[in-house]
Amino acid sequence: MTHRFIKSEDGAITVDWVVLTFGVTITGLAMMGTIGPSLGRMAVSVVDALEATVGSIYEGSTIVAYRSNYDFAGDTSAWTGASSTYVDGFGEVLGPIAGSGGLESVTTSFDIGAEAESATLTFDLLAFDSLDGEDAVLYIDGVEVGRMTSDQGYLTWTPGDVEGISLSATTLSEGEHLGGMQNDTSQNWWRDAASRITITVDDPGATLDFGFGSTANQDVSDESWAIDNFIIESTVAASTEPLG
């Protein structure tokens, strides 16, 4: 169905196919038993269309055009370089991710649509065990955009300075024995941390690539990183000009 907004003479926005639906209802009242189900579906379509396009009458509003989320409890085939693993204290996560000299070792790609004006990625970044000054390195479209450093479970955030990309990090927990690959509370150096990262990309293009690397320099059973609760959304500006 084509959704078409028109202006009435007094400037109010109306929907011509809503009026059409009303006319069909009156004309076919005696045939309700036959066409009732179809009208029901049409009514649902009208409601859905109004809900989906209501933002178009508010200047400056946006519509979510694409959304994808991963809790890593299921299929991770869209990701390369890492898979879902149960980690003590954290549950199913993408990881543990070993050191790669800081180069991209874990990647994924999202087809967010050429019309996207902005894309936002949000995820939990987990630091495990004996990391002592090593980094998690974040990439967008192959370009480094930020680093998180963990030193015995205490975090330092270093956002990059890339045009059109803004980043933020919120510490959720640090310097604690949360679990990880070495859940040994008797050793002070096996401490964990968790933070929430948000990356916003302006004018991202039809496809957005996310990548991850690490400078961890010991075995993955000793120090590593992981990702959880990953969400990406792209938005487009709602139209403010009614048709007709």
MDAnalysis code that builds the backbone (N, CA, C; Angstrom):
import MDAnalysis as mda
import numpy as np

u = mda.Universe.empty(732, n_residues=244, atom_resindex=np.repeat(np.arange(244), 3), trajectory=True)
u.add_TopologyAttr("name", ["N", "CA", "C"] * 244)
u.add_TopologyAttr("resid", np.arange(1, 245))
u.add_TopologyAttr("resname", ["MET", "THR", "HIS", "ARG", "PHE", "ILE", "LYS", "SER", "GLU", "ASP", "GLY", "ALA", "ILE", "THR", "VAL", "ASP", "TRP", "VAL", "VAL", "LEU", "THR", "PHE", "GLY", "VAL", "THR", "ILE", "THR", "GLY", "LEU", "ALA", "MET", "MET", "GLY", "THR", "ILE", "GLY", "PRO", "SER", "LEU", "GLY", "ARG", "MET", "ALA", "VAL", "SER", "VAL", "VAL", "ASP", "ALA", "LEU", "GLU", "ALA", "THR", "VAL", "GLY", "SER", "ILE", "TYR", "GLU", "GLY", "SER", "THR", "ILE", "VAL", "ALA", "TYR", "ARG", "SER", "ASN", "TYR", "ASP", "PHE", "ALA", "GLY", "ASP", "THR", "SER", "ALA", "TRP", "THR", "GLY", "ALA", "SER", "SER", "THR", "TYR", "VAL", "ASP", "GLY", "PHE", "GLY", "GLU", "VAL", "LEU", "GLY", "PRO", "ILE", "ALA", "GLY", "SER", "GLY", "GLY", "LEU", "GLU", "SER", "VAL", "THR", "THR", "SER", "PHE", "ASP", "ILE", "GLY", "ALA", "GLU", "ALA", "GLU", "SER", "ALA", "THR", "LEU", "THR", "PHE", "ASP", "LEU", "LEU", "ALA", "PHE", "ASP", "SER", "LEU", "ASP", "GLY", "GLU", "ASP", "ALA", "VAL", "LEU", "TYR", "ILE", "ASP", "GLY", "VAL", "GLU", "VAL", "GLY", "ARG", "MET", "THR", "SER", "ASP", "GLN", "GLY", "TYR", "LEU", "THR", "TRP", "THR", "PRO", "GLY", "ASP", "VAL", "GLU", "GLY", "ILE", "SER", "LEU", "SER", "ALA", "THR", "THR", "LEU", "SER", "GLU", "GLY", "GLU", "HIS", "LEU", "GLY", "GLY", "MET", "GLN", "ASN", "ASP", "THR", "SER", "GLN", "ASN", "TRP", "TRP", "ARG", "ASP", "ALA", "ALA", "SER", "ARG", "ILE", "THR", "ILE", "THR", "VAL", "ASP", "ASP", "PRO", "GLY", "ALA", "THR", "LEU", "ASP", "PHE", "GLY", "PHE", "GLY", "SER", "THR", "ALA", "ASN", "GLN", "ASP", "VAL", "SER", "ASP", "GLU", "SER", "TRP", "ALA", "ILE", "ASP", "ASN", "PHE", "ILE", "ILE", "GLU", "SER", "THR", "VAL", "ALA", "ALA", "SER", "THR", "GLU", "PRO", "LEU", "GLY"])
u.atoms.positions = np.array([
    [0.849, -1.198, 0.000],
    [0.000, 0.000, 0.000],
    [0.879, 1.240, 0.000],
    [0.540, 2.228, -0.818],
    [1.265, 3.486, -0.825],
    [0.646, 4.417, 0.200],
    [1.464, 4.952, 1.083],
    [0.975, 5.851, 2.128],
    [1.197, 7.281, 1.650],
    [0.113, 8.035, 1.535],
    [0.212, 9.365, 0.943],
    [-0.507, 10.368, 1.822],
    [0.241, 11.324, 2.371],
    [-0.347, 12.361, 3.192],
    [-0.727, 13.553, 2.314],
    [-1.884, 14.153, 2.582],
    [-2.319, 15.331, 1.841],
    [-2.741, 16.409, 2.823],
    [-2.756, 17.642, 2.336],
    [-3.229, 18.757, 3.151],
    [-4.667, 19.093, 2.780],
    [-5.507, 19.302, 3.792],
    [-6.855, 19.797, 3.536],
    [-6.787, 21.310, 3.380],
    [-7.921, 21.948, 3.087],
    [-7.908, 23.371, 2.806],
    [-7.476, 24.194, 4.002],
    [-7.749, 23.707, 5.208],
    [-7.371, 24.483, 6.381],
    [-5.955, 24.163, 6.833],
    [-5.234, 23.385, 6.049],
    [-3.837, 23.125, 6.356],
    [-3.599, 21.893, 7.184],
    [-4.654, 21.249, 7.683],
    [-4.469, 20.048, 8.499],
    [-4.063, 18.887, 7.613],
    [-3.301, 17.982, 8.157],
    [-2.879, 16.810, 7.402],
    [-3.932, 15.728, 7.534],
    [-4.364, 15.186, 6.398],
    [-5.329, 14.094, 6.393],
    [-4.736, 12.942, 5.618],
    [-5.407, 11.814, 5.651],
    [-4.939, 10.637, 4.934],
    [-6.049, 10.188, 4.014],
    [-5.849, 10.299, 2.670],
    [-6.950, 10.054, 1.760],
    [-7.426, 8.614, 1.799],
    [-6.513, 7.644, 2.106],
    [-6.981, 6.270, 2.109],
    [-7.726, 5.897, 3.381],
    [-7.659, 6.707, 4.416],
    [-8.503, 6.482, 5.586],
    [-9.956, 6.769, 5.230],
    [-10.177, 7.889, 4.502],
    [-11.522, 8.230, 4.057],
    [-12.053, 7.151, 3.131],
    [-11.198, 6.659, 2.234],
    [-11.595, 5.594, 1.323],
    [-12.021, 4.354, 2.091],
    [-11.283, 4.011, 3.129],
    [-11.629, 2.846, 3.940],
    [-13.011, 3.008, 4.562],
    [-13.320, 4.219, 5.032],
    [-14.625, 4.473, 5.629],
    [-15.726, 4.267, 4.596],
    [-15.493, 4.770, 3.356],
    [-16.494, 4.609, 2.314],
    [-16.736, 3.159, 1.976],
    [-15.683, 2.384, 1.914],
    [-15.824, 0.959, 1.629],
    [-16.607, 0.272, 2.729],
    [-16.364, 0.688, 3.968],
    [-17.062, 0.077, 5.101],
    [-18.564, 0.305, 5.008],
    [-18.993, 1.552, 4.692],
    [-20.416, 1.870, 4.596],
    [-21.052, 1.109, 3.443],
    [-20.389, 1.124, 2.285],
    [-20.952, 0.482, 1.100],
    [-21.117, -1.011, 1.294],
    [-20.185, -1.605, 1.958],
    [-20.210, -3.062, 2.068],
    [-20.720, -3.574, 3.386],
    [-21.512, -2.788, 4.099],
    [-21.962, -3.198, 5.423],
    [-22.717, -4.517, 5.369],
    [-23.557, -4.684, 4.331],
    [-24.359, -5.903, 4.246],
    [-23.509, -7.115, 3.928],
    [-22.298, -6.883, 3.449],
    [-21.417, -7.988, 3.072],
    [-20.316, -8.185, 4.098],
    [-20.520, -7.703, 5.316],
    [-19.464, -7.720, 6.332],
    [-18.918, -9.104, 6.576],
    [-19.801, -10.104, 6.504],
    [-19.328, -11.459, 6.757],
    [-18.289, -11.895, 5.759],
    [-18.368, -11.327, 4.536],
    [-17.435, -11.712, 3.480],
    [-16.178, -10.869, 3.496],
    [-16.358, -9.550, 3.618],
    [-15.201, -8.673, 3.495],
    [-14.668, -8.207, 4.835],
    [-15.316, -8.605, 5.924],
    [-14.869, -8.173, 7.246],
    [-13.404, -8.446, 7.510],
    [-12.931, -9.681, 7.271],
    [-11.513, -9.963, 7.527],
    [-10.583, -9.058, 6.746],
    [-10.942, -8.753, 5.477],
    [-10.097, -7.886, 4.668],
    [-10.053, -6.485, 5.235],
    [-11.224, -5.974, 5.666],
    [-11.256, -4.656, 6.275],
    [-10.447, -4.625, 7.553],
    [-10.495, -5.732, 8.304],
    [-9.697, -5.803, 9.521],
    [-8.226, -5.655, 9.216],
    [-7.790, -6.344, 8.149],
    [-6.380, -6.246, 7.779],
    [-6.042, -4.847, 7.308],
    [-7.005, -4.214, 6.567],
    [-6.772, -2.859, 6.099],
    [-6.661, -1.897, 7.271],
    [-7.520, -2.083, 8.270],
    [-7.481, -1.207, 9.438],
    [-6.152, -1.327, 10.156],
    [-5.670, -2.559, 10.287],
    [-4.370, -2.759, 10.928],
    [-3.281, -2.073, 10.133],
    [-3.352, -2.183, 8.782],
    [-2.359, -1.546, 7.934],
    [-2.379, -0.036, 8.097],
    [-3.587, 0.544, 8.198],
    [-3.710, 1.981, 8.385],
    [-3.063, 2.407, 9.690],
    [-3.367, 1.683, 10.762],
    [-2.792, 2.015, 12.066],
    [-1.281, 1.904, 12.027],
    [-0.786, 0.797, 11.439],
    [0.663, 0.613, 11.357],
    [1.308, 1.732, 10.559],
    [0.676, 2.115, 9.462],
    [1.237, 3.166, 8.623],
    [1.293, 4.486, 9.363],
    [0.223, 4.799, 10.086],
    [0.209, 6.040, 10.852],
    [1.287, 6.037, 11.916],
    [1.441, 4.901, 12.605],
    [2.465, 4.823, 13.643],
    [3.856, 4.939, 13.044],
    [4.063, 4.344, 11.866],
    [5.381, 4.343, 11.253],
    [5.750, 5.702, 10.686],
    [4.744, 6.517, 10.322],
    [5.032, 7.778, 9.657],
    [4.642, 8.992, 10.476],
    [4.198, 8.791, 11.699],
    [3.754, 9.927, 12.503],
    [4.879, 10.925, 12.713],
    [6.119, 10.454, 12.736],
    [7.237, 11.367, 12.907],
    [7.371, 12.359, 11.778],
    [6.775, 12.071, 10.622],
    [6.946, 12.945, 9.465],
    [6.266, 14.292, 9.632],
    [5.409, 14.457, 10.618],
    [4.759, 15.752, 10.799],
    [5.490, 16.597, 11.832],
    [6.595, 16.097, 12.368],
    [7.365, 16.852, 13.345],
    [8.721, 17.188, 12.760],
    [8.961, 18.436, 12.525],
    [10.212, 18.858, 11.920],
    [11.390, 18.483, 12.819],
    [12.426, 17.943, 12.221],
    [13.624, 17.590, 12.962],
    [13.587, 16.223, 13.597],
    [12.480, 15.495, 13.490],
    [12.411, 14.170, 14.081],
    [13.113, 13.163, 13.185],
    [13.415, 11.985, 13.742],
    [14.097, 10.943, 12.990],
    [13.334, 9.632, 13.110],
    [13.586, 8.751, 12.171],
    [12.981, 7.430, 12.156],
    [14.096, 6.396, 12.147],
    [13.978, 5.382, 12.977],
    [14.951, 4.294, 12.972],
    [14.737, 3.473, 11.707],
    [15.760, 3.432, 10.861],
    [15.649, 2.737, 9.582],
    [16.223, 1.326, 9.639],
    [17.126, 1.081, 10.578],
    [17.784, -0.229, 10.674],
    [18.147, -0.474, 12.130],
    [17.977, -1.712, 12.577],
    [18.373, -2.061, 13.938],
    [18.787, -3.519, 13.977],
    [19.907, -3.783, 14.631],
    [20.369, -5.154, 14.816],
    [20.999, -5.259, 16.192],
    [20.747, -6.358, 16.885],
    [21.328, -6.511, 18.211],
    [21.796, -7.947, 18.422],
    [22.835, -8.080, 19.234],
    [23.424, -9.381, 19.545],
    [23.650, -9.480, 21.053],
    [23.124, -10.548, 21.661],
    [23.493, -10.839, 23.043],
    [24.450, -12.025, 23.093],
    [24.783, -12.555, 21.899],
    [25.777, -13.617, 21.719],
    [25.403, -14.920, 22.412],
    [24.103, -15.090, 22.642],
    [23.627, -16.367, 23.172],
    [23.283, -17.332, 22.046],
    [23.307, -16.834, 20.798],
    [22.947, -17.679, 19.665],
    [23.972, -17.606, 18.555],
    [23.464, -17.447, 17.332],
    [24.303, -17.474, 16.137],
    [25.235, -16.265, 16.085],
    [26.520, -16.505, 15.834],
    [27.495, -15.421, 15.687],
    [28.196, -15.510, 14.336],
    [27.549, -16.114, 13.354],
    [28.180, -16.319, 12.053],
    [28.453, -15.006, 11.321],
    [27.782, -13.924, 11.714],
    [28.024, -12.630, 11.080],
    [29.345, -12.014, 11.528],
    [29.959, -12.587, 12.537],
    [31.222, -12.079, 13.073],
    [32.360, -13.010, 12.670],
    [33.499, -12.428, 12.323],
    [34.682, -13.226, 12.029],
    [35.753, -12.939, 13.076],
    [36.516, -13.968, 13.421],
    [37.625, -13.798, 14.345],
    [37.304, -14.106, 15.786],
    [36.038, -14.346, 16.100],
    [35.644, -14.685, 17.471],
    [34.291, -15.375, 17.429],
    [33.980, -16.084, 18.485],
    [32.698, -16.780, 18.580],
    [32.149, -16.628, 19.987],
    [30.944, -17.126, 20.179],
    [30.281, -17.030, 21.476],
    [30.843, -18.069, 22.439],
    [31.169, -17.616, 23.650],
    [31.722, -18.494, 24.678],
    [31.096, -18.138, 26.018],
    [30.856, -19.146, 26.832],
    [30.398, -18.880, 28.195],
    [31.611, -18.523, 29.047],
    [31.575, -17.349, 29.652],
    [32.663, -16.886, 30.509],
    [32.130, -16.717, 31.918],
    [32.804, -17.310, 32.861],
    [32.376, -17.279, 34.252],
    [32.161, -15.843, 34.715],
    [31.011, -15.586, 35.280],
    [30.686, -14.264, 35.792],
    [30.034, -13.345, 34.780],
    [30.047, -13.740, 33.493],
    [29.509, -12.878, 32.441],
    [28.469, -13.569, 31.567],
    [28.480, -14.880, 31.504],
    [27.568, -15.598, 30.622],
    [28.111, -15.671, 29.212],
    [27.197, -15.755, 28.219],
    [27.597, -15.864, 26.819],
    [28.050, -14.497, 26.299],
    [29.271, -14.451, 25.776],
    [29.839, -13.214, 25.239],
    [30.572, -13.530, 23.940],
    [30.926, -12.496, 23.186],
    [31.783, -12.672, 22.020],
    [33.226, -12.577, 22.499],
    [33.873, -13.711, 22.589],
    [35.222, -13.740, 23.122],
    [35.493, -15.091, 23.760],
    [36.569, -15.239, 24.514],
    [37.585, -14.226, 24.794],
    [38.405, -13.900, 23.549],
    [38.780, -12.630, 23.415],
    [39.526, -12.160, 22.252],
    [40.981, -11.966, 22.653],
    [41.862, -12.656, 21.958],
    [43.289, -12.622, 22.276],
    [43.960, -11.408, 21.639],
    [45.233, -11.228, 21.971],
    [46.011, -10.137, 21.407],
    [46.247, -10.309, 19.916],
    [46.330, -9.173, 19.222],
    [46.570, -9.182, 17.775],
    [47.550, -8.093, 17.380],
    [48.343, -7.626, 18.359],
    [49.228, -6.514, 18.079],
    [48.480, -5.217, 17.834],
    [47.218, -5.189, 18.237],
    [46.388, -4.008, 18.044],
    [45.669, -3.962, 16.718],
    [45.994, -4.889, 15.806],
    [45.343, -4.922, 14.503],
    [43.948, -5.522, 14.616],
    [43.113, -5.223, 13.629],
    [41.770, -5.800, 13.602],
    [41.849, -7.319, 13.531],
    [41.225, -7.971, 14.478],
    [41.166, -9.434, 14.456],
    [39.730, -9.942, 14.493],
    [38.813, -9.093, 14.901],
    [37.389, -9.428, 14.939],
    [36.655, -8.377, 14.114],
    [35.839, -8.824, 13.164],
    [35.148, -7.879, 12.289],
    [33.722, -8.331, 12.012],
    [32.896, -7.365, 11.663],
    [31.541, -7.633, 11.182],
    [31.104, -6.456, 10.334],
    [30.079, -6.665, 9.512],
    [29.610, -5.628, 8.599],
    [28.092, -5.552, 8.652],
    [27.568, -4.327, 8.541],
    [26.127, -4.103, 8.617],
    [25.656, -3.333, 7.383],
    [24.633, -3.849, 6.722],
    [24.011, -3.151, 5.592],
    [22.896, -2.268, 6.140],
    [23.226, -1.022, 6.422],
    [22.295, -0.152, 7.136],
    [21.457, 0.716, 6.202],
    [21.730, 0.682, 4.904],
    [20.919, 1.436, 3.959],
    [21.573, 2.741, 3.535],
    [21.527, 3.014, 2.242],
    [22.188, 4.206, 1.708],
    [21.568, 5.495, 2.227],
    [20.307, 5.426, 2.681],
    [19.624, 6.633, 3.151],
    [19.996, 7.010, 4.582],
    [20.761, 6.177, 5.267],
    [21.089, 6.428, 6.676],
    [21.851, 7.741, 6.832],
    [21.398, 8.563, 7.751],
    [22.074, 9.822, 8.043],
    [22.971, 9.715, 9.263],
    [22.694, 8.725, 10.111],
    [23.500, 8.523, 11.312],
    [23.376, 7.074, 11.751],
    [24.437, 6.550, 12.331],
    [24.414, 5.196, 12.893],
    [25.035, 5.238, 14.280],
    [24.428, 4.509, 15.212],
    [24.931, 4.461, 16.584],
    [25.141, 3.015, 16.995],
    [26.345, 2.729, 17.490],
    [26.691, 1.408, 18.000],
    [26.869, 1.512, 19.507],
    [26.260, 0.594, 20.237],
    [26.391, 0.543, 21.691],
    [26.701, -0.891, 22.094],
    [27.688, -1.074, 22.975],
    [28.028, -2.424, 23.414],
    [28.803, -2.370, 24.726],
    [28.813, -3.510, 25.412],
    [29.605, -3.651, 26.630],
    [30.971, -4.214, 26.263],
    [32.012, -3.564, 26.748],
    [33.389, -4.004, 26.534],
    [33.910, -4.577, 27.844],
    [34.347, -5.831, 27.810],
    [34.743, -6.555, 29.014],
    [36.238, -6.828, 29.002],
    [36.903, -6.516, 30.110],
    [38.340, -6.754, 30.269],
    [38.537, -7.870, 31.285],
    [39.269, -8.914, 30.883],
    [39.418, -10.095, 31.733],
    [40.841, -10.249, 32.269],
    [40.914, -10.599, 33.538],
    [42.097, -11.210, 34.154],
    [43.301, -10.275, 34.246],
    [44.477, -10.696, 33.784],
    [45.720, -10.012, 34.154],
    [46.170, -8.947, 33.163],
    [45.258, -8.357, 32.428],
    [45.632, -7.235, 31.567],
    [46.344, -6.174, 32.403],
    [47.528, -5.773, 31.969],
    [48.314, -4.810, 32.757],
    [48.864, -3.710, 31.849],
    [47.936, -2.920, 31.342],
    [48.307, -1.816, 30.465],
    [48.057, -2.100, 29.001],
    [47.357, -3.194, 28.691],
    [47.059, -3.518, 27.292],
    [45.720, -2.901, 26.866],
    [45.591, -2.743, 25.553],
    [44.461, -2.009, 24.991],
    [43.485, -2.901, 24.245],
    [42.234, -2.470, 24.255],
    [41.241, -2.887, 23.269],
    [41.168, -1.762, 22.247],
    [41.279, -2.099, 20.970],
    [41.328, -1.096, 19.905],
    [40.072, -1.229, 19.049],
    [39.347, -0.128, 18.867],
    [38.073, -0.129, 18.155],
    [38.234, 0.501, 16.776],
    [37.594, -0.119, 15.791],
    [37.706, 0.336, 14.403],
    [36.321, 0.540, 13.792],
    [36.205, 1.583, 12.973],
    [35.045, 1.792, 12.117],
    [35.544, 1.927, 10.682],
    [35.048, 1.077, 9.811],
    [35.451, 1.087, 8.397],
    [36.967, 1.038, 8.241],
    [37.609, 0.230, 9.086],
    [39.042, 0.019, 8.986],
    [39.908, 1.084, 9.612],
    [39.296, 2.099, 10.220],
    [40.038, 3.202, 10.835],
    [39.920, 3.113, 12.349],
    [41.047, 3.214, 13.042],
    [41.009, 3.200, 14.508],
    [40.286, 4.442, 15.016],
    [39.314, 4.229, 15.929],
    [38.530, 5.354, 16.438],
    [38.629, 5.515, 17.953],
    [39.212, 4.553, 18.656],
    [39.317, 4.680, 20.104],
    [39.990, 3.477, 20.729],
    [40.470, 3.679, 21.980],
    [41.127, 2.606, 22.729],
    [40.670, 2.621, 24.184],
    [40.530, 1.429, 24.723],
    [40.317, 1.267, 26.157],
    [41.498, 0.486, 26.717],
    [42.105, 1.022, 27.769],
    [43.240, 0.367, 28.411],
    [42.804, -0.189, 29.753],
    [43.197, -1.425, 30.033],
    [42.920, -2.029, 31.339],
    [44.238, -2.333, 32.038],
    [44.363, -1.848, 33.255],
    [45.558, -2.106, 34.066],
    [45.106, -2.716, 35.384],
    [45.194, -4.042, 35.463],
    [44.738, -4.797, 36.633],
    [43.282, -4.458, 36.975],
    [42.489, -4.333, 35.925],
    [41.062, -4.115, 36.108],
    [40.643, -2.667, 36.236],
    [41.576, -1.724, 36.065],
    [41.235, -0.303, 36.114],
    [41.377, 0.281, 34.711],
    [40.385, 1.055, 34.300],
    [40.228, 1.428, 32.900],
    [40.653, 2.862, 32.603],
    [41.220, 3.049, 31.415],
    [41.517, 4.373, 30.875],
    [40.984, 4.432, 29.452],
    [40.142, 5.404, 29.182],
    [39.491, 5.526, 27.875],
    [40.175, 6.612, 27.057],
    [40.530, 6.291, 25.819],
    [41.172, 7.244, 24.919],
    [40.408, 7.284, 23.599],
    [39.471, 8.214, 23.451],
    [38.733, 8.302, 22.184],
    [39.617, 8.887, 21.096],
    [39.394, 8.463, 19.872],
    [40.131, 9.018, 18.753],
    [39.530, 10.336, 18.300],
    [40.184, 10.946, 17.330],
    [39.709, 12.210, 16.767],
    [39.502, 12.001, 15.271],
    [38.366, 11.390, 14.944],
    [38.038, 11.075, 13.557],
    [36.812, 11.888, 13.165],
    [36.920, 12.627, 12.080],
    [35.823, 13.488, 11.651],
    [34.555, 12.682, 11.403],
    [33.453, 13.173, 11.951],
    [32.165, 12.530, 11.749],
    [31.874, 11.387, 12.696],
    [32.795, 11.111, 13.626],
    [32.602, 10.009, 14.576],
    [32.782, 10.536, 15.995],
    [31.799, 10.291, 16.850],
    [31.894, 10.668, 18.261],
    [31.773, 9.418, 19.112],
    [32.480, 9.415, 20.246],
    [32.527, 8.241, 21.106],
    [32.361, 8.646, 22.556],
    [31.833, 7.714, 23.351],
    [31.781, 7.890, 24.796],
    [31.927, 6.534, 25.458],
    [32.375, 6.550, 26.707],
    [32.540, 5.311, 27.471],
    [32.081, 5.550, 28.898],
    [31.330, 4.601, 29.422],
    [30.860, 4.650, 30.802],
    [31.362, 3.414, 31.527],
    [32.071, 3.617, 32.631],
    [32.565, 2.484, 33.410],
    [31.419, 1.854, 34.183],
    [31.236, 0.556, 34.000],
    [30.205, -0.187, 34.718],
    [30.762, -0.842, 35.969],
    [31.986, -1.334, 35.880],
    [32.640, -1.978, 37.022],
    [34.124, -2.058, 36.725],
    [34.979, -1.891, 37.736],
    [36.408, -2.033, 37.519],
    [37.112, -2.444, 38.807],
    [38.269, -3.073, 38.624],
    [39.089, -3.494, 39.752],
    [38.461, -4.563, 40.614],
    [37.580, -5.388, 40.021],
    [36.877, -6.402, 40.795],
    [37.123, -7.792, 40.230],
    [36.914, -8.790, 41.060],
    [36.960, -10.181, 40.615],
    [35.571, -10.558, 40.113],
    [35.324, -10.310, 38.841],
    [34.003, -10.576, 38.274],
    [33.890, -11.982, 37.711],
    [35.002, -12.558, 37.344],
    [34.992, -13.889, 36.745],
    [36.115, -14.020, 35.745],
    [35.765, -13.941, 34.449],
    [36.773, -14.037, 33.414],
    [37.257, -15.455, 33.210],
    [38.371, -15.595, 32.502],
    [38.924, -16.916, 32.233],
    [39.668, -17.467, 33.445],
    [40.172, -16.574, 34.293],
    [40.856, -16.977, 35.522],
    [40.078, -16.413, 36.707],
    [39.134, -17.170, 37.194],
    [38.300, -16.700, 38.302],
    [38.948, -17.107, 39.622],
    [40.074, -16.469, 39.910],
    [40.878, -16.814, 41.087],
    [41.003, -15.578, 41.964],
    [40.200, -15.494, 43.001],
    [40.187, -14.302, 43.852],
    [41.400, -14.207, 44.762],
    [42.225, -15.249, 44.804],
    [43.414, -15.203, 45.659],
    [44.544, -14.419, 45.008],
    [44.435, -14.158, 43.703],
    [45.488, -13.447, 42.983],
    [45.023, -12.029, 42.656],
    [45.717, -11.031, 43.187],
    [45.289, -9.652, 43.016],
    [45.339, -9.178, 41.566],
    [46.200, -9.793, 40.739],
    [46.326, -9.295, 39.376],
    [45.221, -9.804, 38.456],
    [44.466, -10.790, 38.877],
    [43.369, -11.277, 38.046],
    [42.090, -10.516, 38.381],
    [42.049, -9.293, 37.913],
    [40.883, -8.443, 38.150],
    [40.233, -8.076, 36.818],
    [38.948, -7.834, 36.867],
    [38.171, -7.628, 35.645],
    [37.514, -6.249, 35.645],
    [37.013, -5.869, 34.490],
    [36.336, -4.575, 34.359],
    [35.312, -4.654, 33.238],
    [34.340, -3.763, 33.309],
    [33.308, -3.686, 32.267],
    [32.969, -2.222, 32.007],
    [32.783, -1.880, 30.751],
    [32.393, -0.524, 30.370],
    [31.384, -0.591, 29.234],
    [30.646, 0.483, 29.050],
    [29.689, 0.571, 27.947],
    [30.169, 1.627, 26.963],
    [30.332, 1.206, 25.724],
    [30.855, 2.072, 24.678],
    [29.721, 2.498, 23.749],
    [29.718, 3.774, 23.375],
    [28.780, 4.281, 22.375],
    [29.569, 4.985, 21.282],
    [29.318, 4.589, 20.041],
    [29.972, 5.196, 18.883],
    [28.882, 5.697, 17.942],
    [28.930, 6.970, 17.596],
    [27.974, 7.541, 16.651],
    [28.711, 7.981, 15.396],
    [28.203, 7.539, 14.251],
    [28.838, 7.818, 12.963],
    [27.871, 8.639, 12.118],
    [28.297, 9.824, 11.695],
    [27.485, 10.655, 10.810],
    [27.715, 10.247, 9.356],
    [26.648, 10.255, 8.568],
    [26.725, 9.918, 7.143],
    [27.540, 8.651, 6.918],
    [27.101, 7.531, 7.468],
    [27.918, 6.314, 7.444],
    [27.980, 5.615, 6.094],
    [27.077, 5.931, 5.173],
    [27.027, 5.188, 3.920],
    [26.167, 3.945, 4.066],
    [26.017, 3.207, 2.980],
    [25.107, 2.065, 2.973],
    [25.589, 0.914, 3.835],
    [26.903, 0.783, 3.980],
    [27.488, -0.317, 4.751],
    [28.425, 0.240, 5.808],
    [28.345, -0.310, 7.009],
    [29.242, 0.099, 8.089],
    [29.973, -1.129, 8.611],
    [31.297, -1.020, 8.713],
    [32.128, -2.111, 9.217],
    [32.627, -1.776, 10.618],
    [32.504, -2.742, 11.515],
    [33.032, -2.600, 12.870],
    [34.153, -3.606, 13.066],
    [35.235, -3.145, 13.686],
    [36.358, -4.038, 13.934],
    [36.924, -3.870, 15.326],
    [37.640, -4.895, 15.769],
    [38.191, -4.913, 17.127],
    [39.572, -5.563, 17.094],
    [40.504, -4.962, 17.824],
    [41.829, -5.547, 17.990],
    [42.274, -5.418, 19.430],
    [43.388, -6.037, 19.774],
    [43.869, -6.025, 21.155],
    [45.391, -6.067, 21.177],
    [45.970, -5.396, 22.162],
    [47.425, -5.452, 22.350],
    [47.813, -6.411, 23.470],
    [46.866, -7.230, 23.939],
    [47.194, -8.226, 24.973],
    [48.373, -9.078, 24.494],
    [49.306, -9.358, 25.409],
    [50.537, -10.041, 24.993],
    [50.781, -11.350, 25.737],
    [49.743, -11.880, 26.347],
    [49.858, -13.184, 26.984],
    [48.729, -14.085, 26.483],
    [48.773, -15.338, 26.893],
    [47.788, -16.299, 26.419],
    [46.373, -15.842, 26.761],
    [45.422, -16.231, 25.904],
    [44.035, -15.816, 26.086],
    [43.461, -16.316, 27.406],
    [44.024, -17.378, 27.945],
    [43.559, -17.883, 29.238],
    [44.044, -17.013, 30.386],
    [44.969, -16.096, 30.100],
    [45.566, -15.245, 31.126],
    [45.037, -13.814, 31.057],
    [44.877, -13.298, 29.831],
    [44.347, -11.943, 29.663],
    [43.648, -11.840, 28.311],
    [42.512, -11.188, 28.311],
    [41.717, -11.113, 27.080],
    [40.619, -10.066, 27.226],
    [39.905, -9.857, 26.112],
    [38.772, -8.948, 26.067],
    [37.555, -9.686, 25.533],
    [36.387, -9.085, 25.682],
    [35.167, -9.651, 25.108],
    [34.158, -8.530, 24.882],
    [33.149, -8.824, 24.070],
    [32.080, -7.884, 23.733],
    [30.743, -8.533, 24.062],
    [29.804, -7.725, 24.557],
    [28.473, -8.245, 24.862],
    [27.438, -7.153, 24.612],
    [26.181, -7.578, 24.474],
    [25.029, -6.658, 24.365],
    [25.243, -5.604, 23.281],
    [25.540, -6.064, 22.089],
    [25.878, -5.187, 20.962],
    [24.609, -4.783, 20.220],
    [24.421, -3.476, 20.042],
    [23.263, -2.941, 19.319],
    [23.748, -1.904, 18.314],
    [23.218, -1.960, 17.102],
    [23.477, -0.909, 16.116],
    [22.149, -0.435, 15.554],
    [22.000, 0.876, 15.431],
    [20.816, 1.491, 14.841],
    [21.253, 2.553, 13.841],
    [20.525, 2.657, 12.743],
    [20.714, 3.791, 11.845],
    [19.404, 4.560, 11.765],
    [19.506, 5.860, 11.564],
    [18.323, 6.710, 11.515],
    [18.328, 7.562, 10.253],
    [17.126, 7.940, 9.850],
    [16.944, 8.886, 8.751],
    [16.050, 10.006, 9.255],
    [16.204, 11.177, 8.666],
    [15.351, 12.299, 9.048],
    [13.954, 12.069, 8.507],
    [12.943, 12.327, 9.344],
    [11.556, 12.191, 8.900],
    [11.213, 13.328, 7.953],
    [10.431, 13.024, 6.930],
    [10.014, 14.046, 5.976],
    [9.091, 15.044, 6.658],
    [9.284, 16.314, 6.385],
    [8.422, 17.345, 6.977],
    [7.488, 17.964, 5.942],
    [7.616, 17.539, 4.684],
    [6.759, 18.091, 3.634],
    [5.696, 17.077, 3.245],
    [4.417, 17.331, 3.550],
    [3.354, 16.411, 3.134],
    [3.241, 16.369, 1.620],
    [2.809, 15.230, 1.097],
    [2.652, 15.070, -0.341],
    [1.300, 15.587, -0.786],
    [1.187, 15.878, -2.069],
    [-0.090, 16.271, -2.626],
    [-0.191, 17.765, -2.850],
])
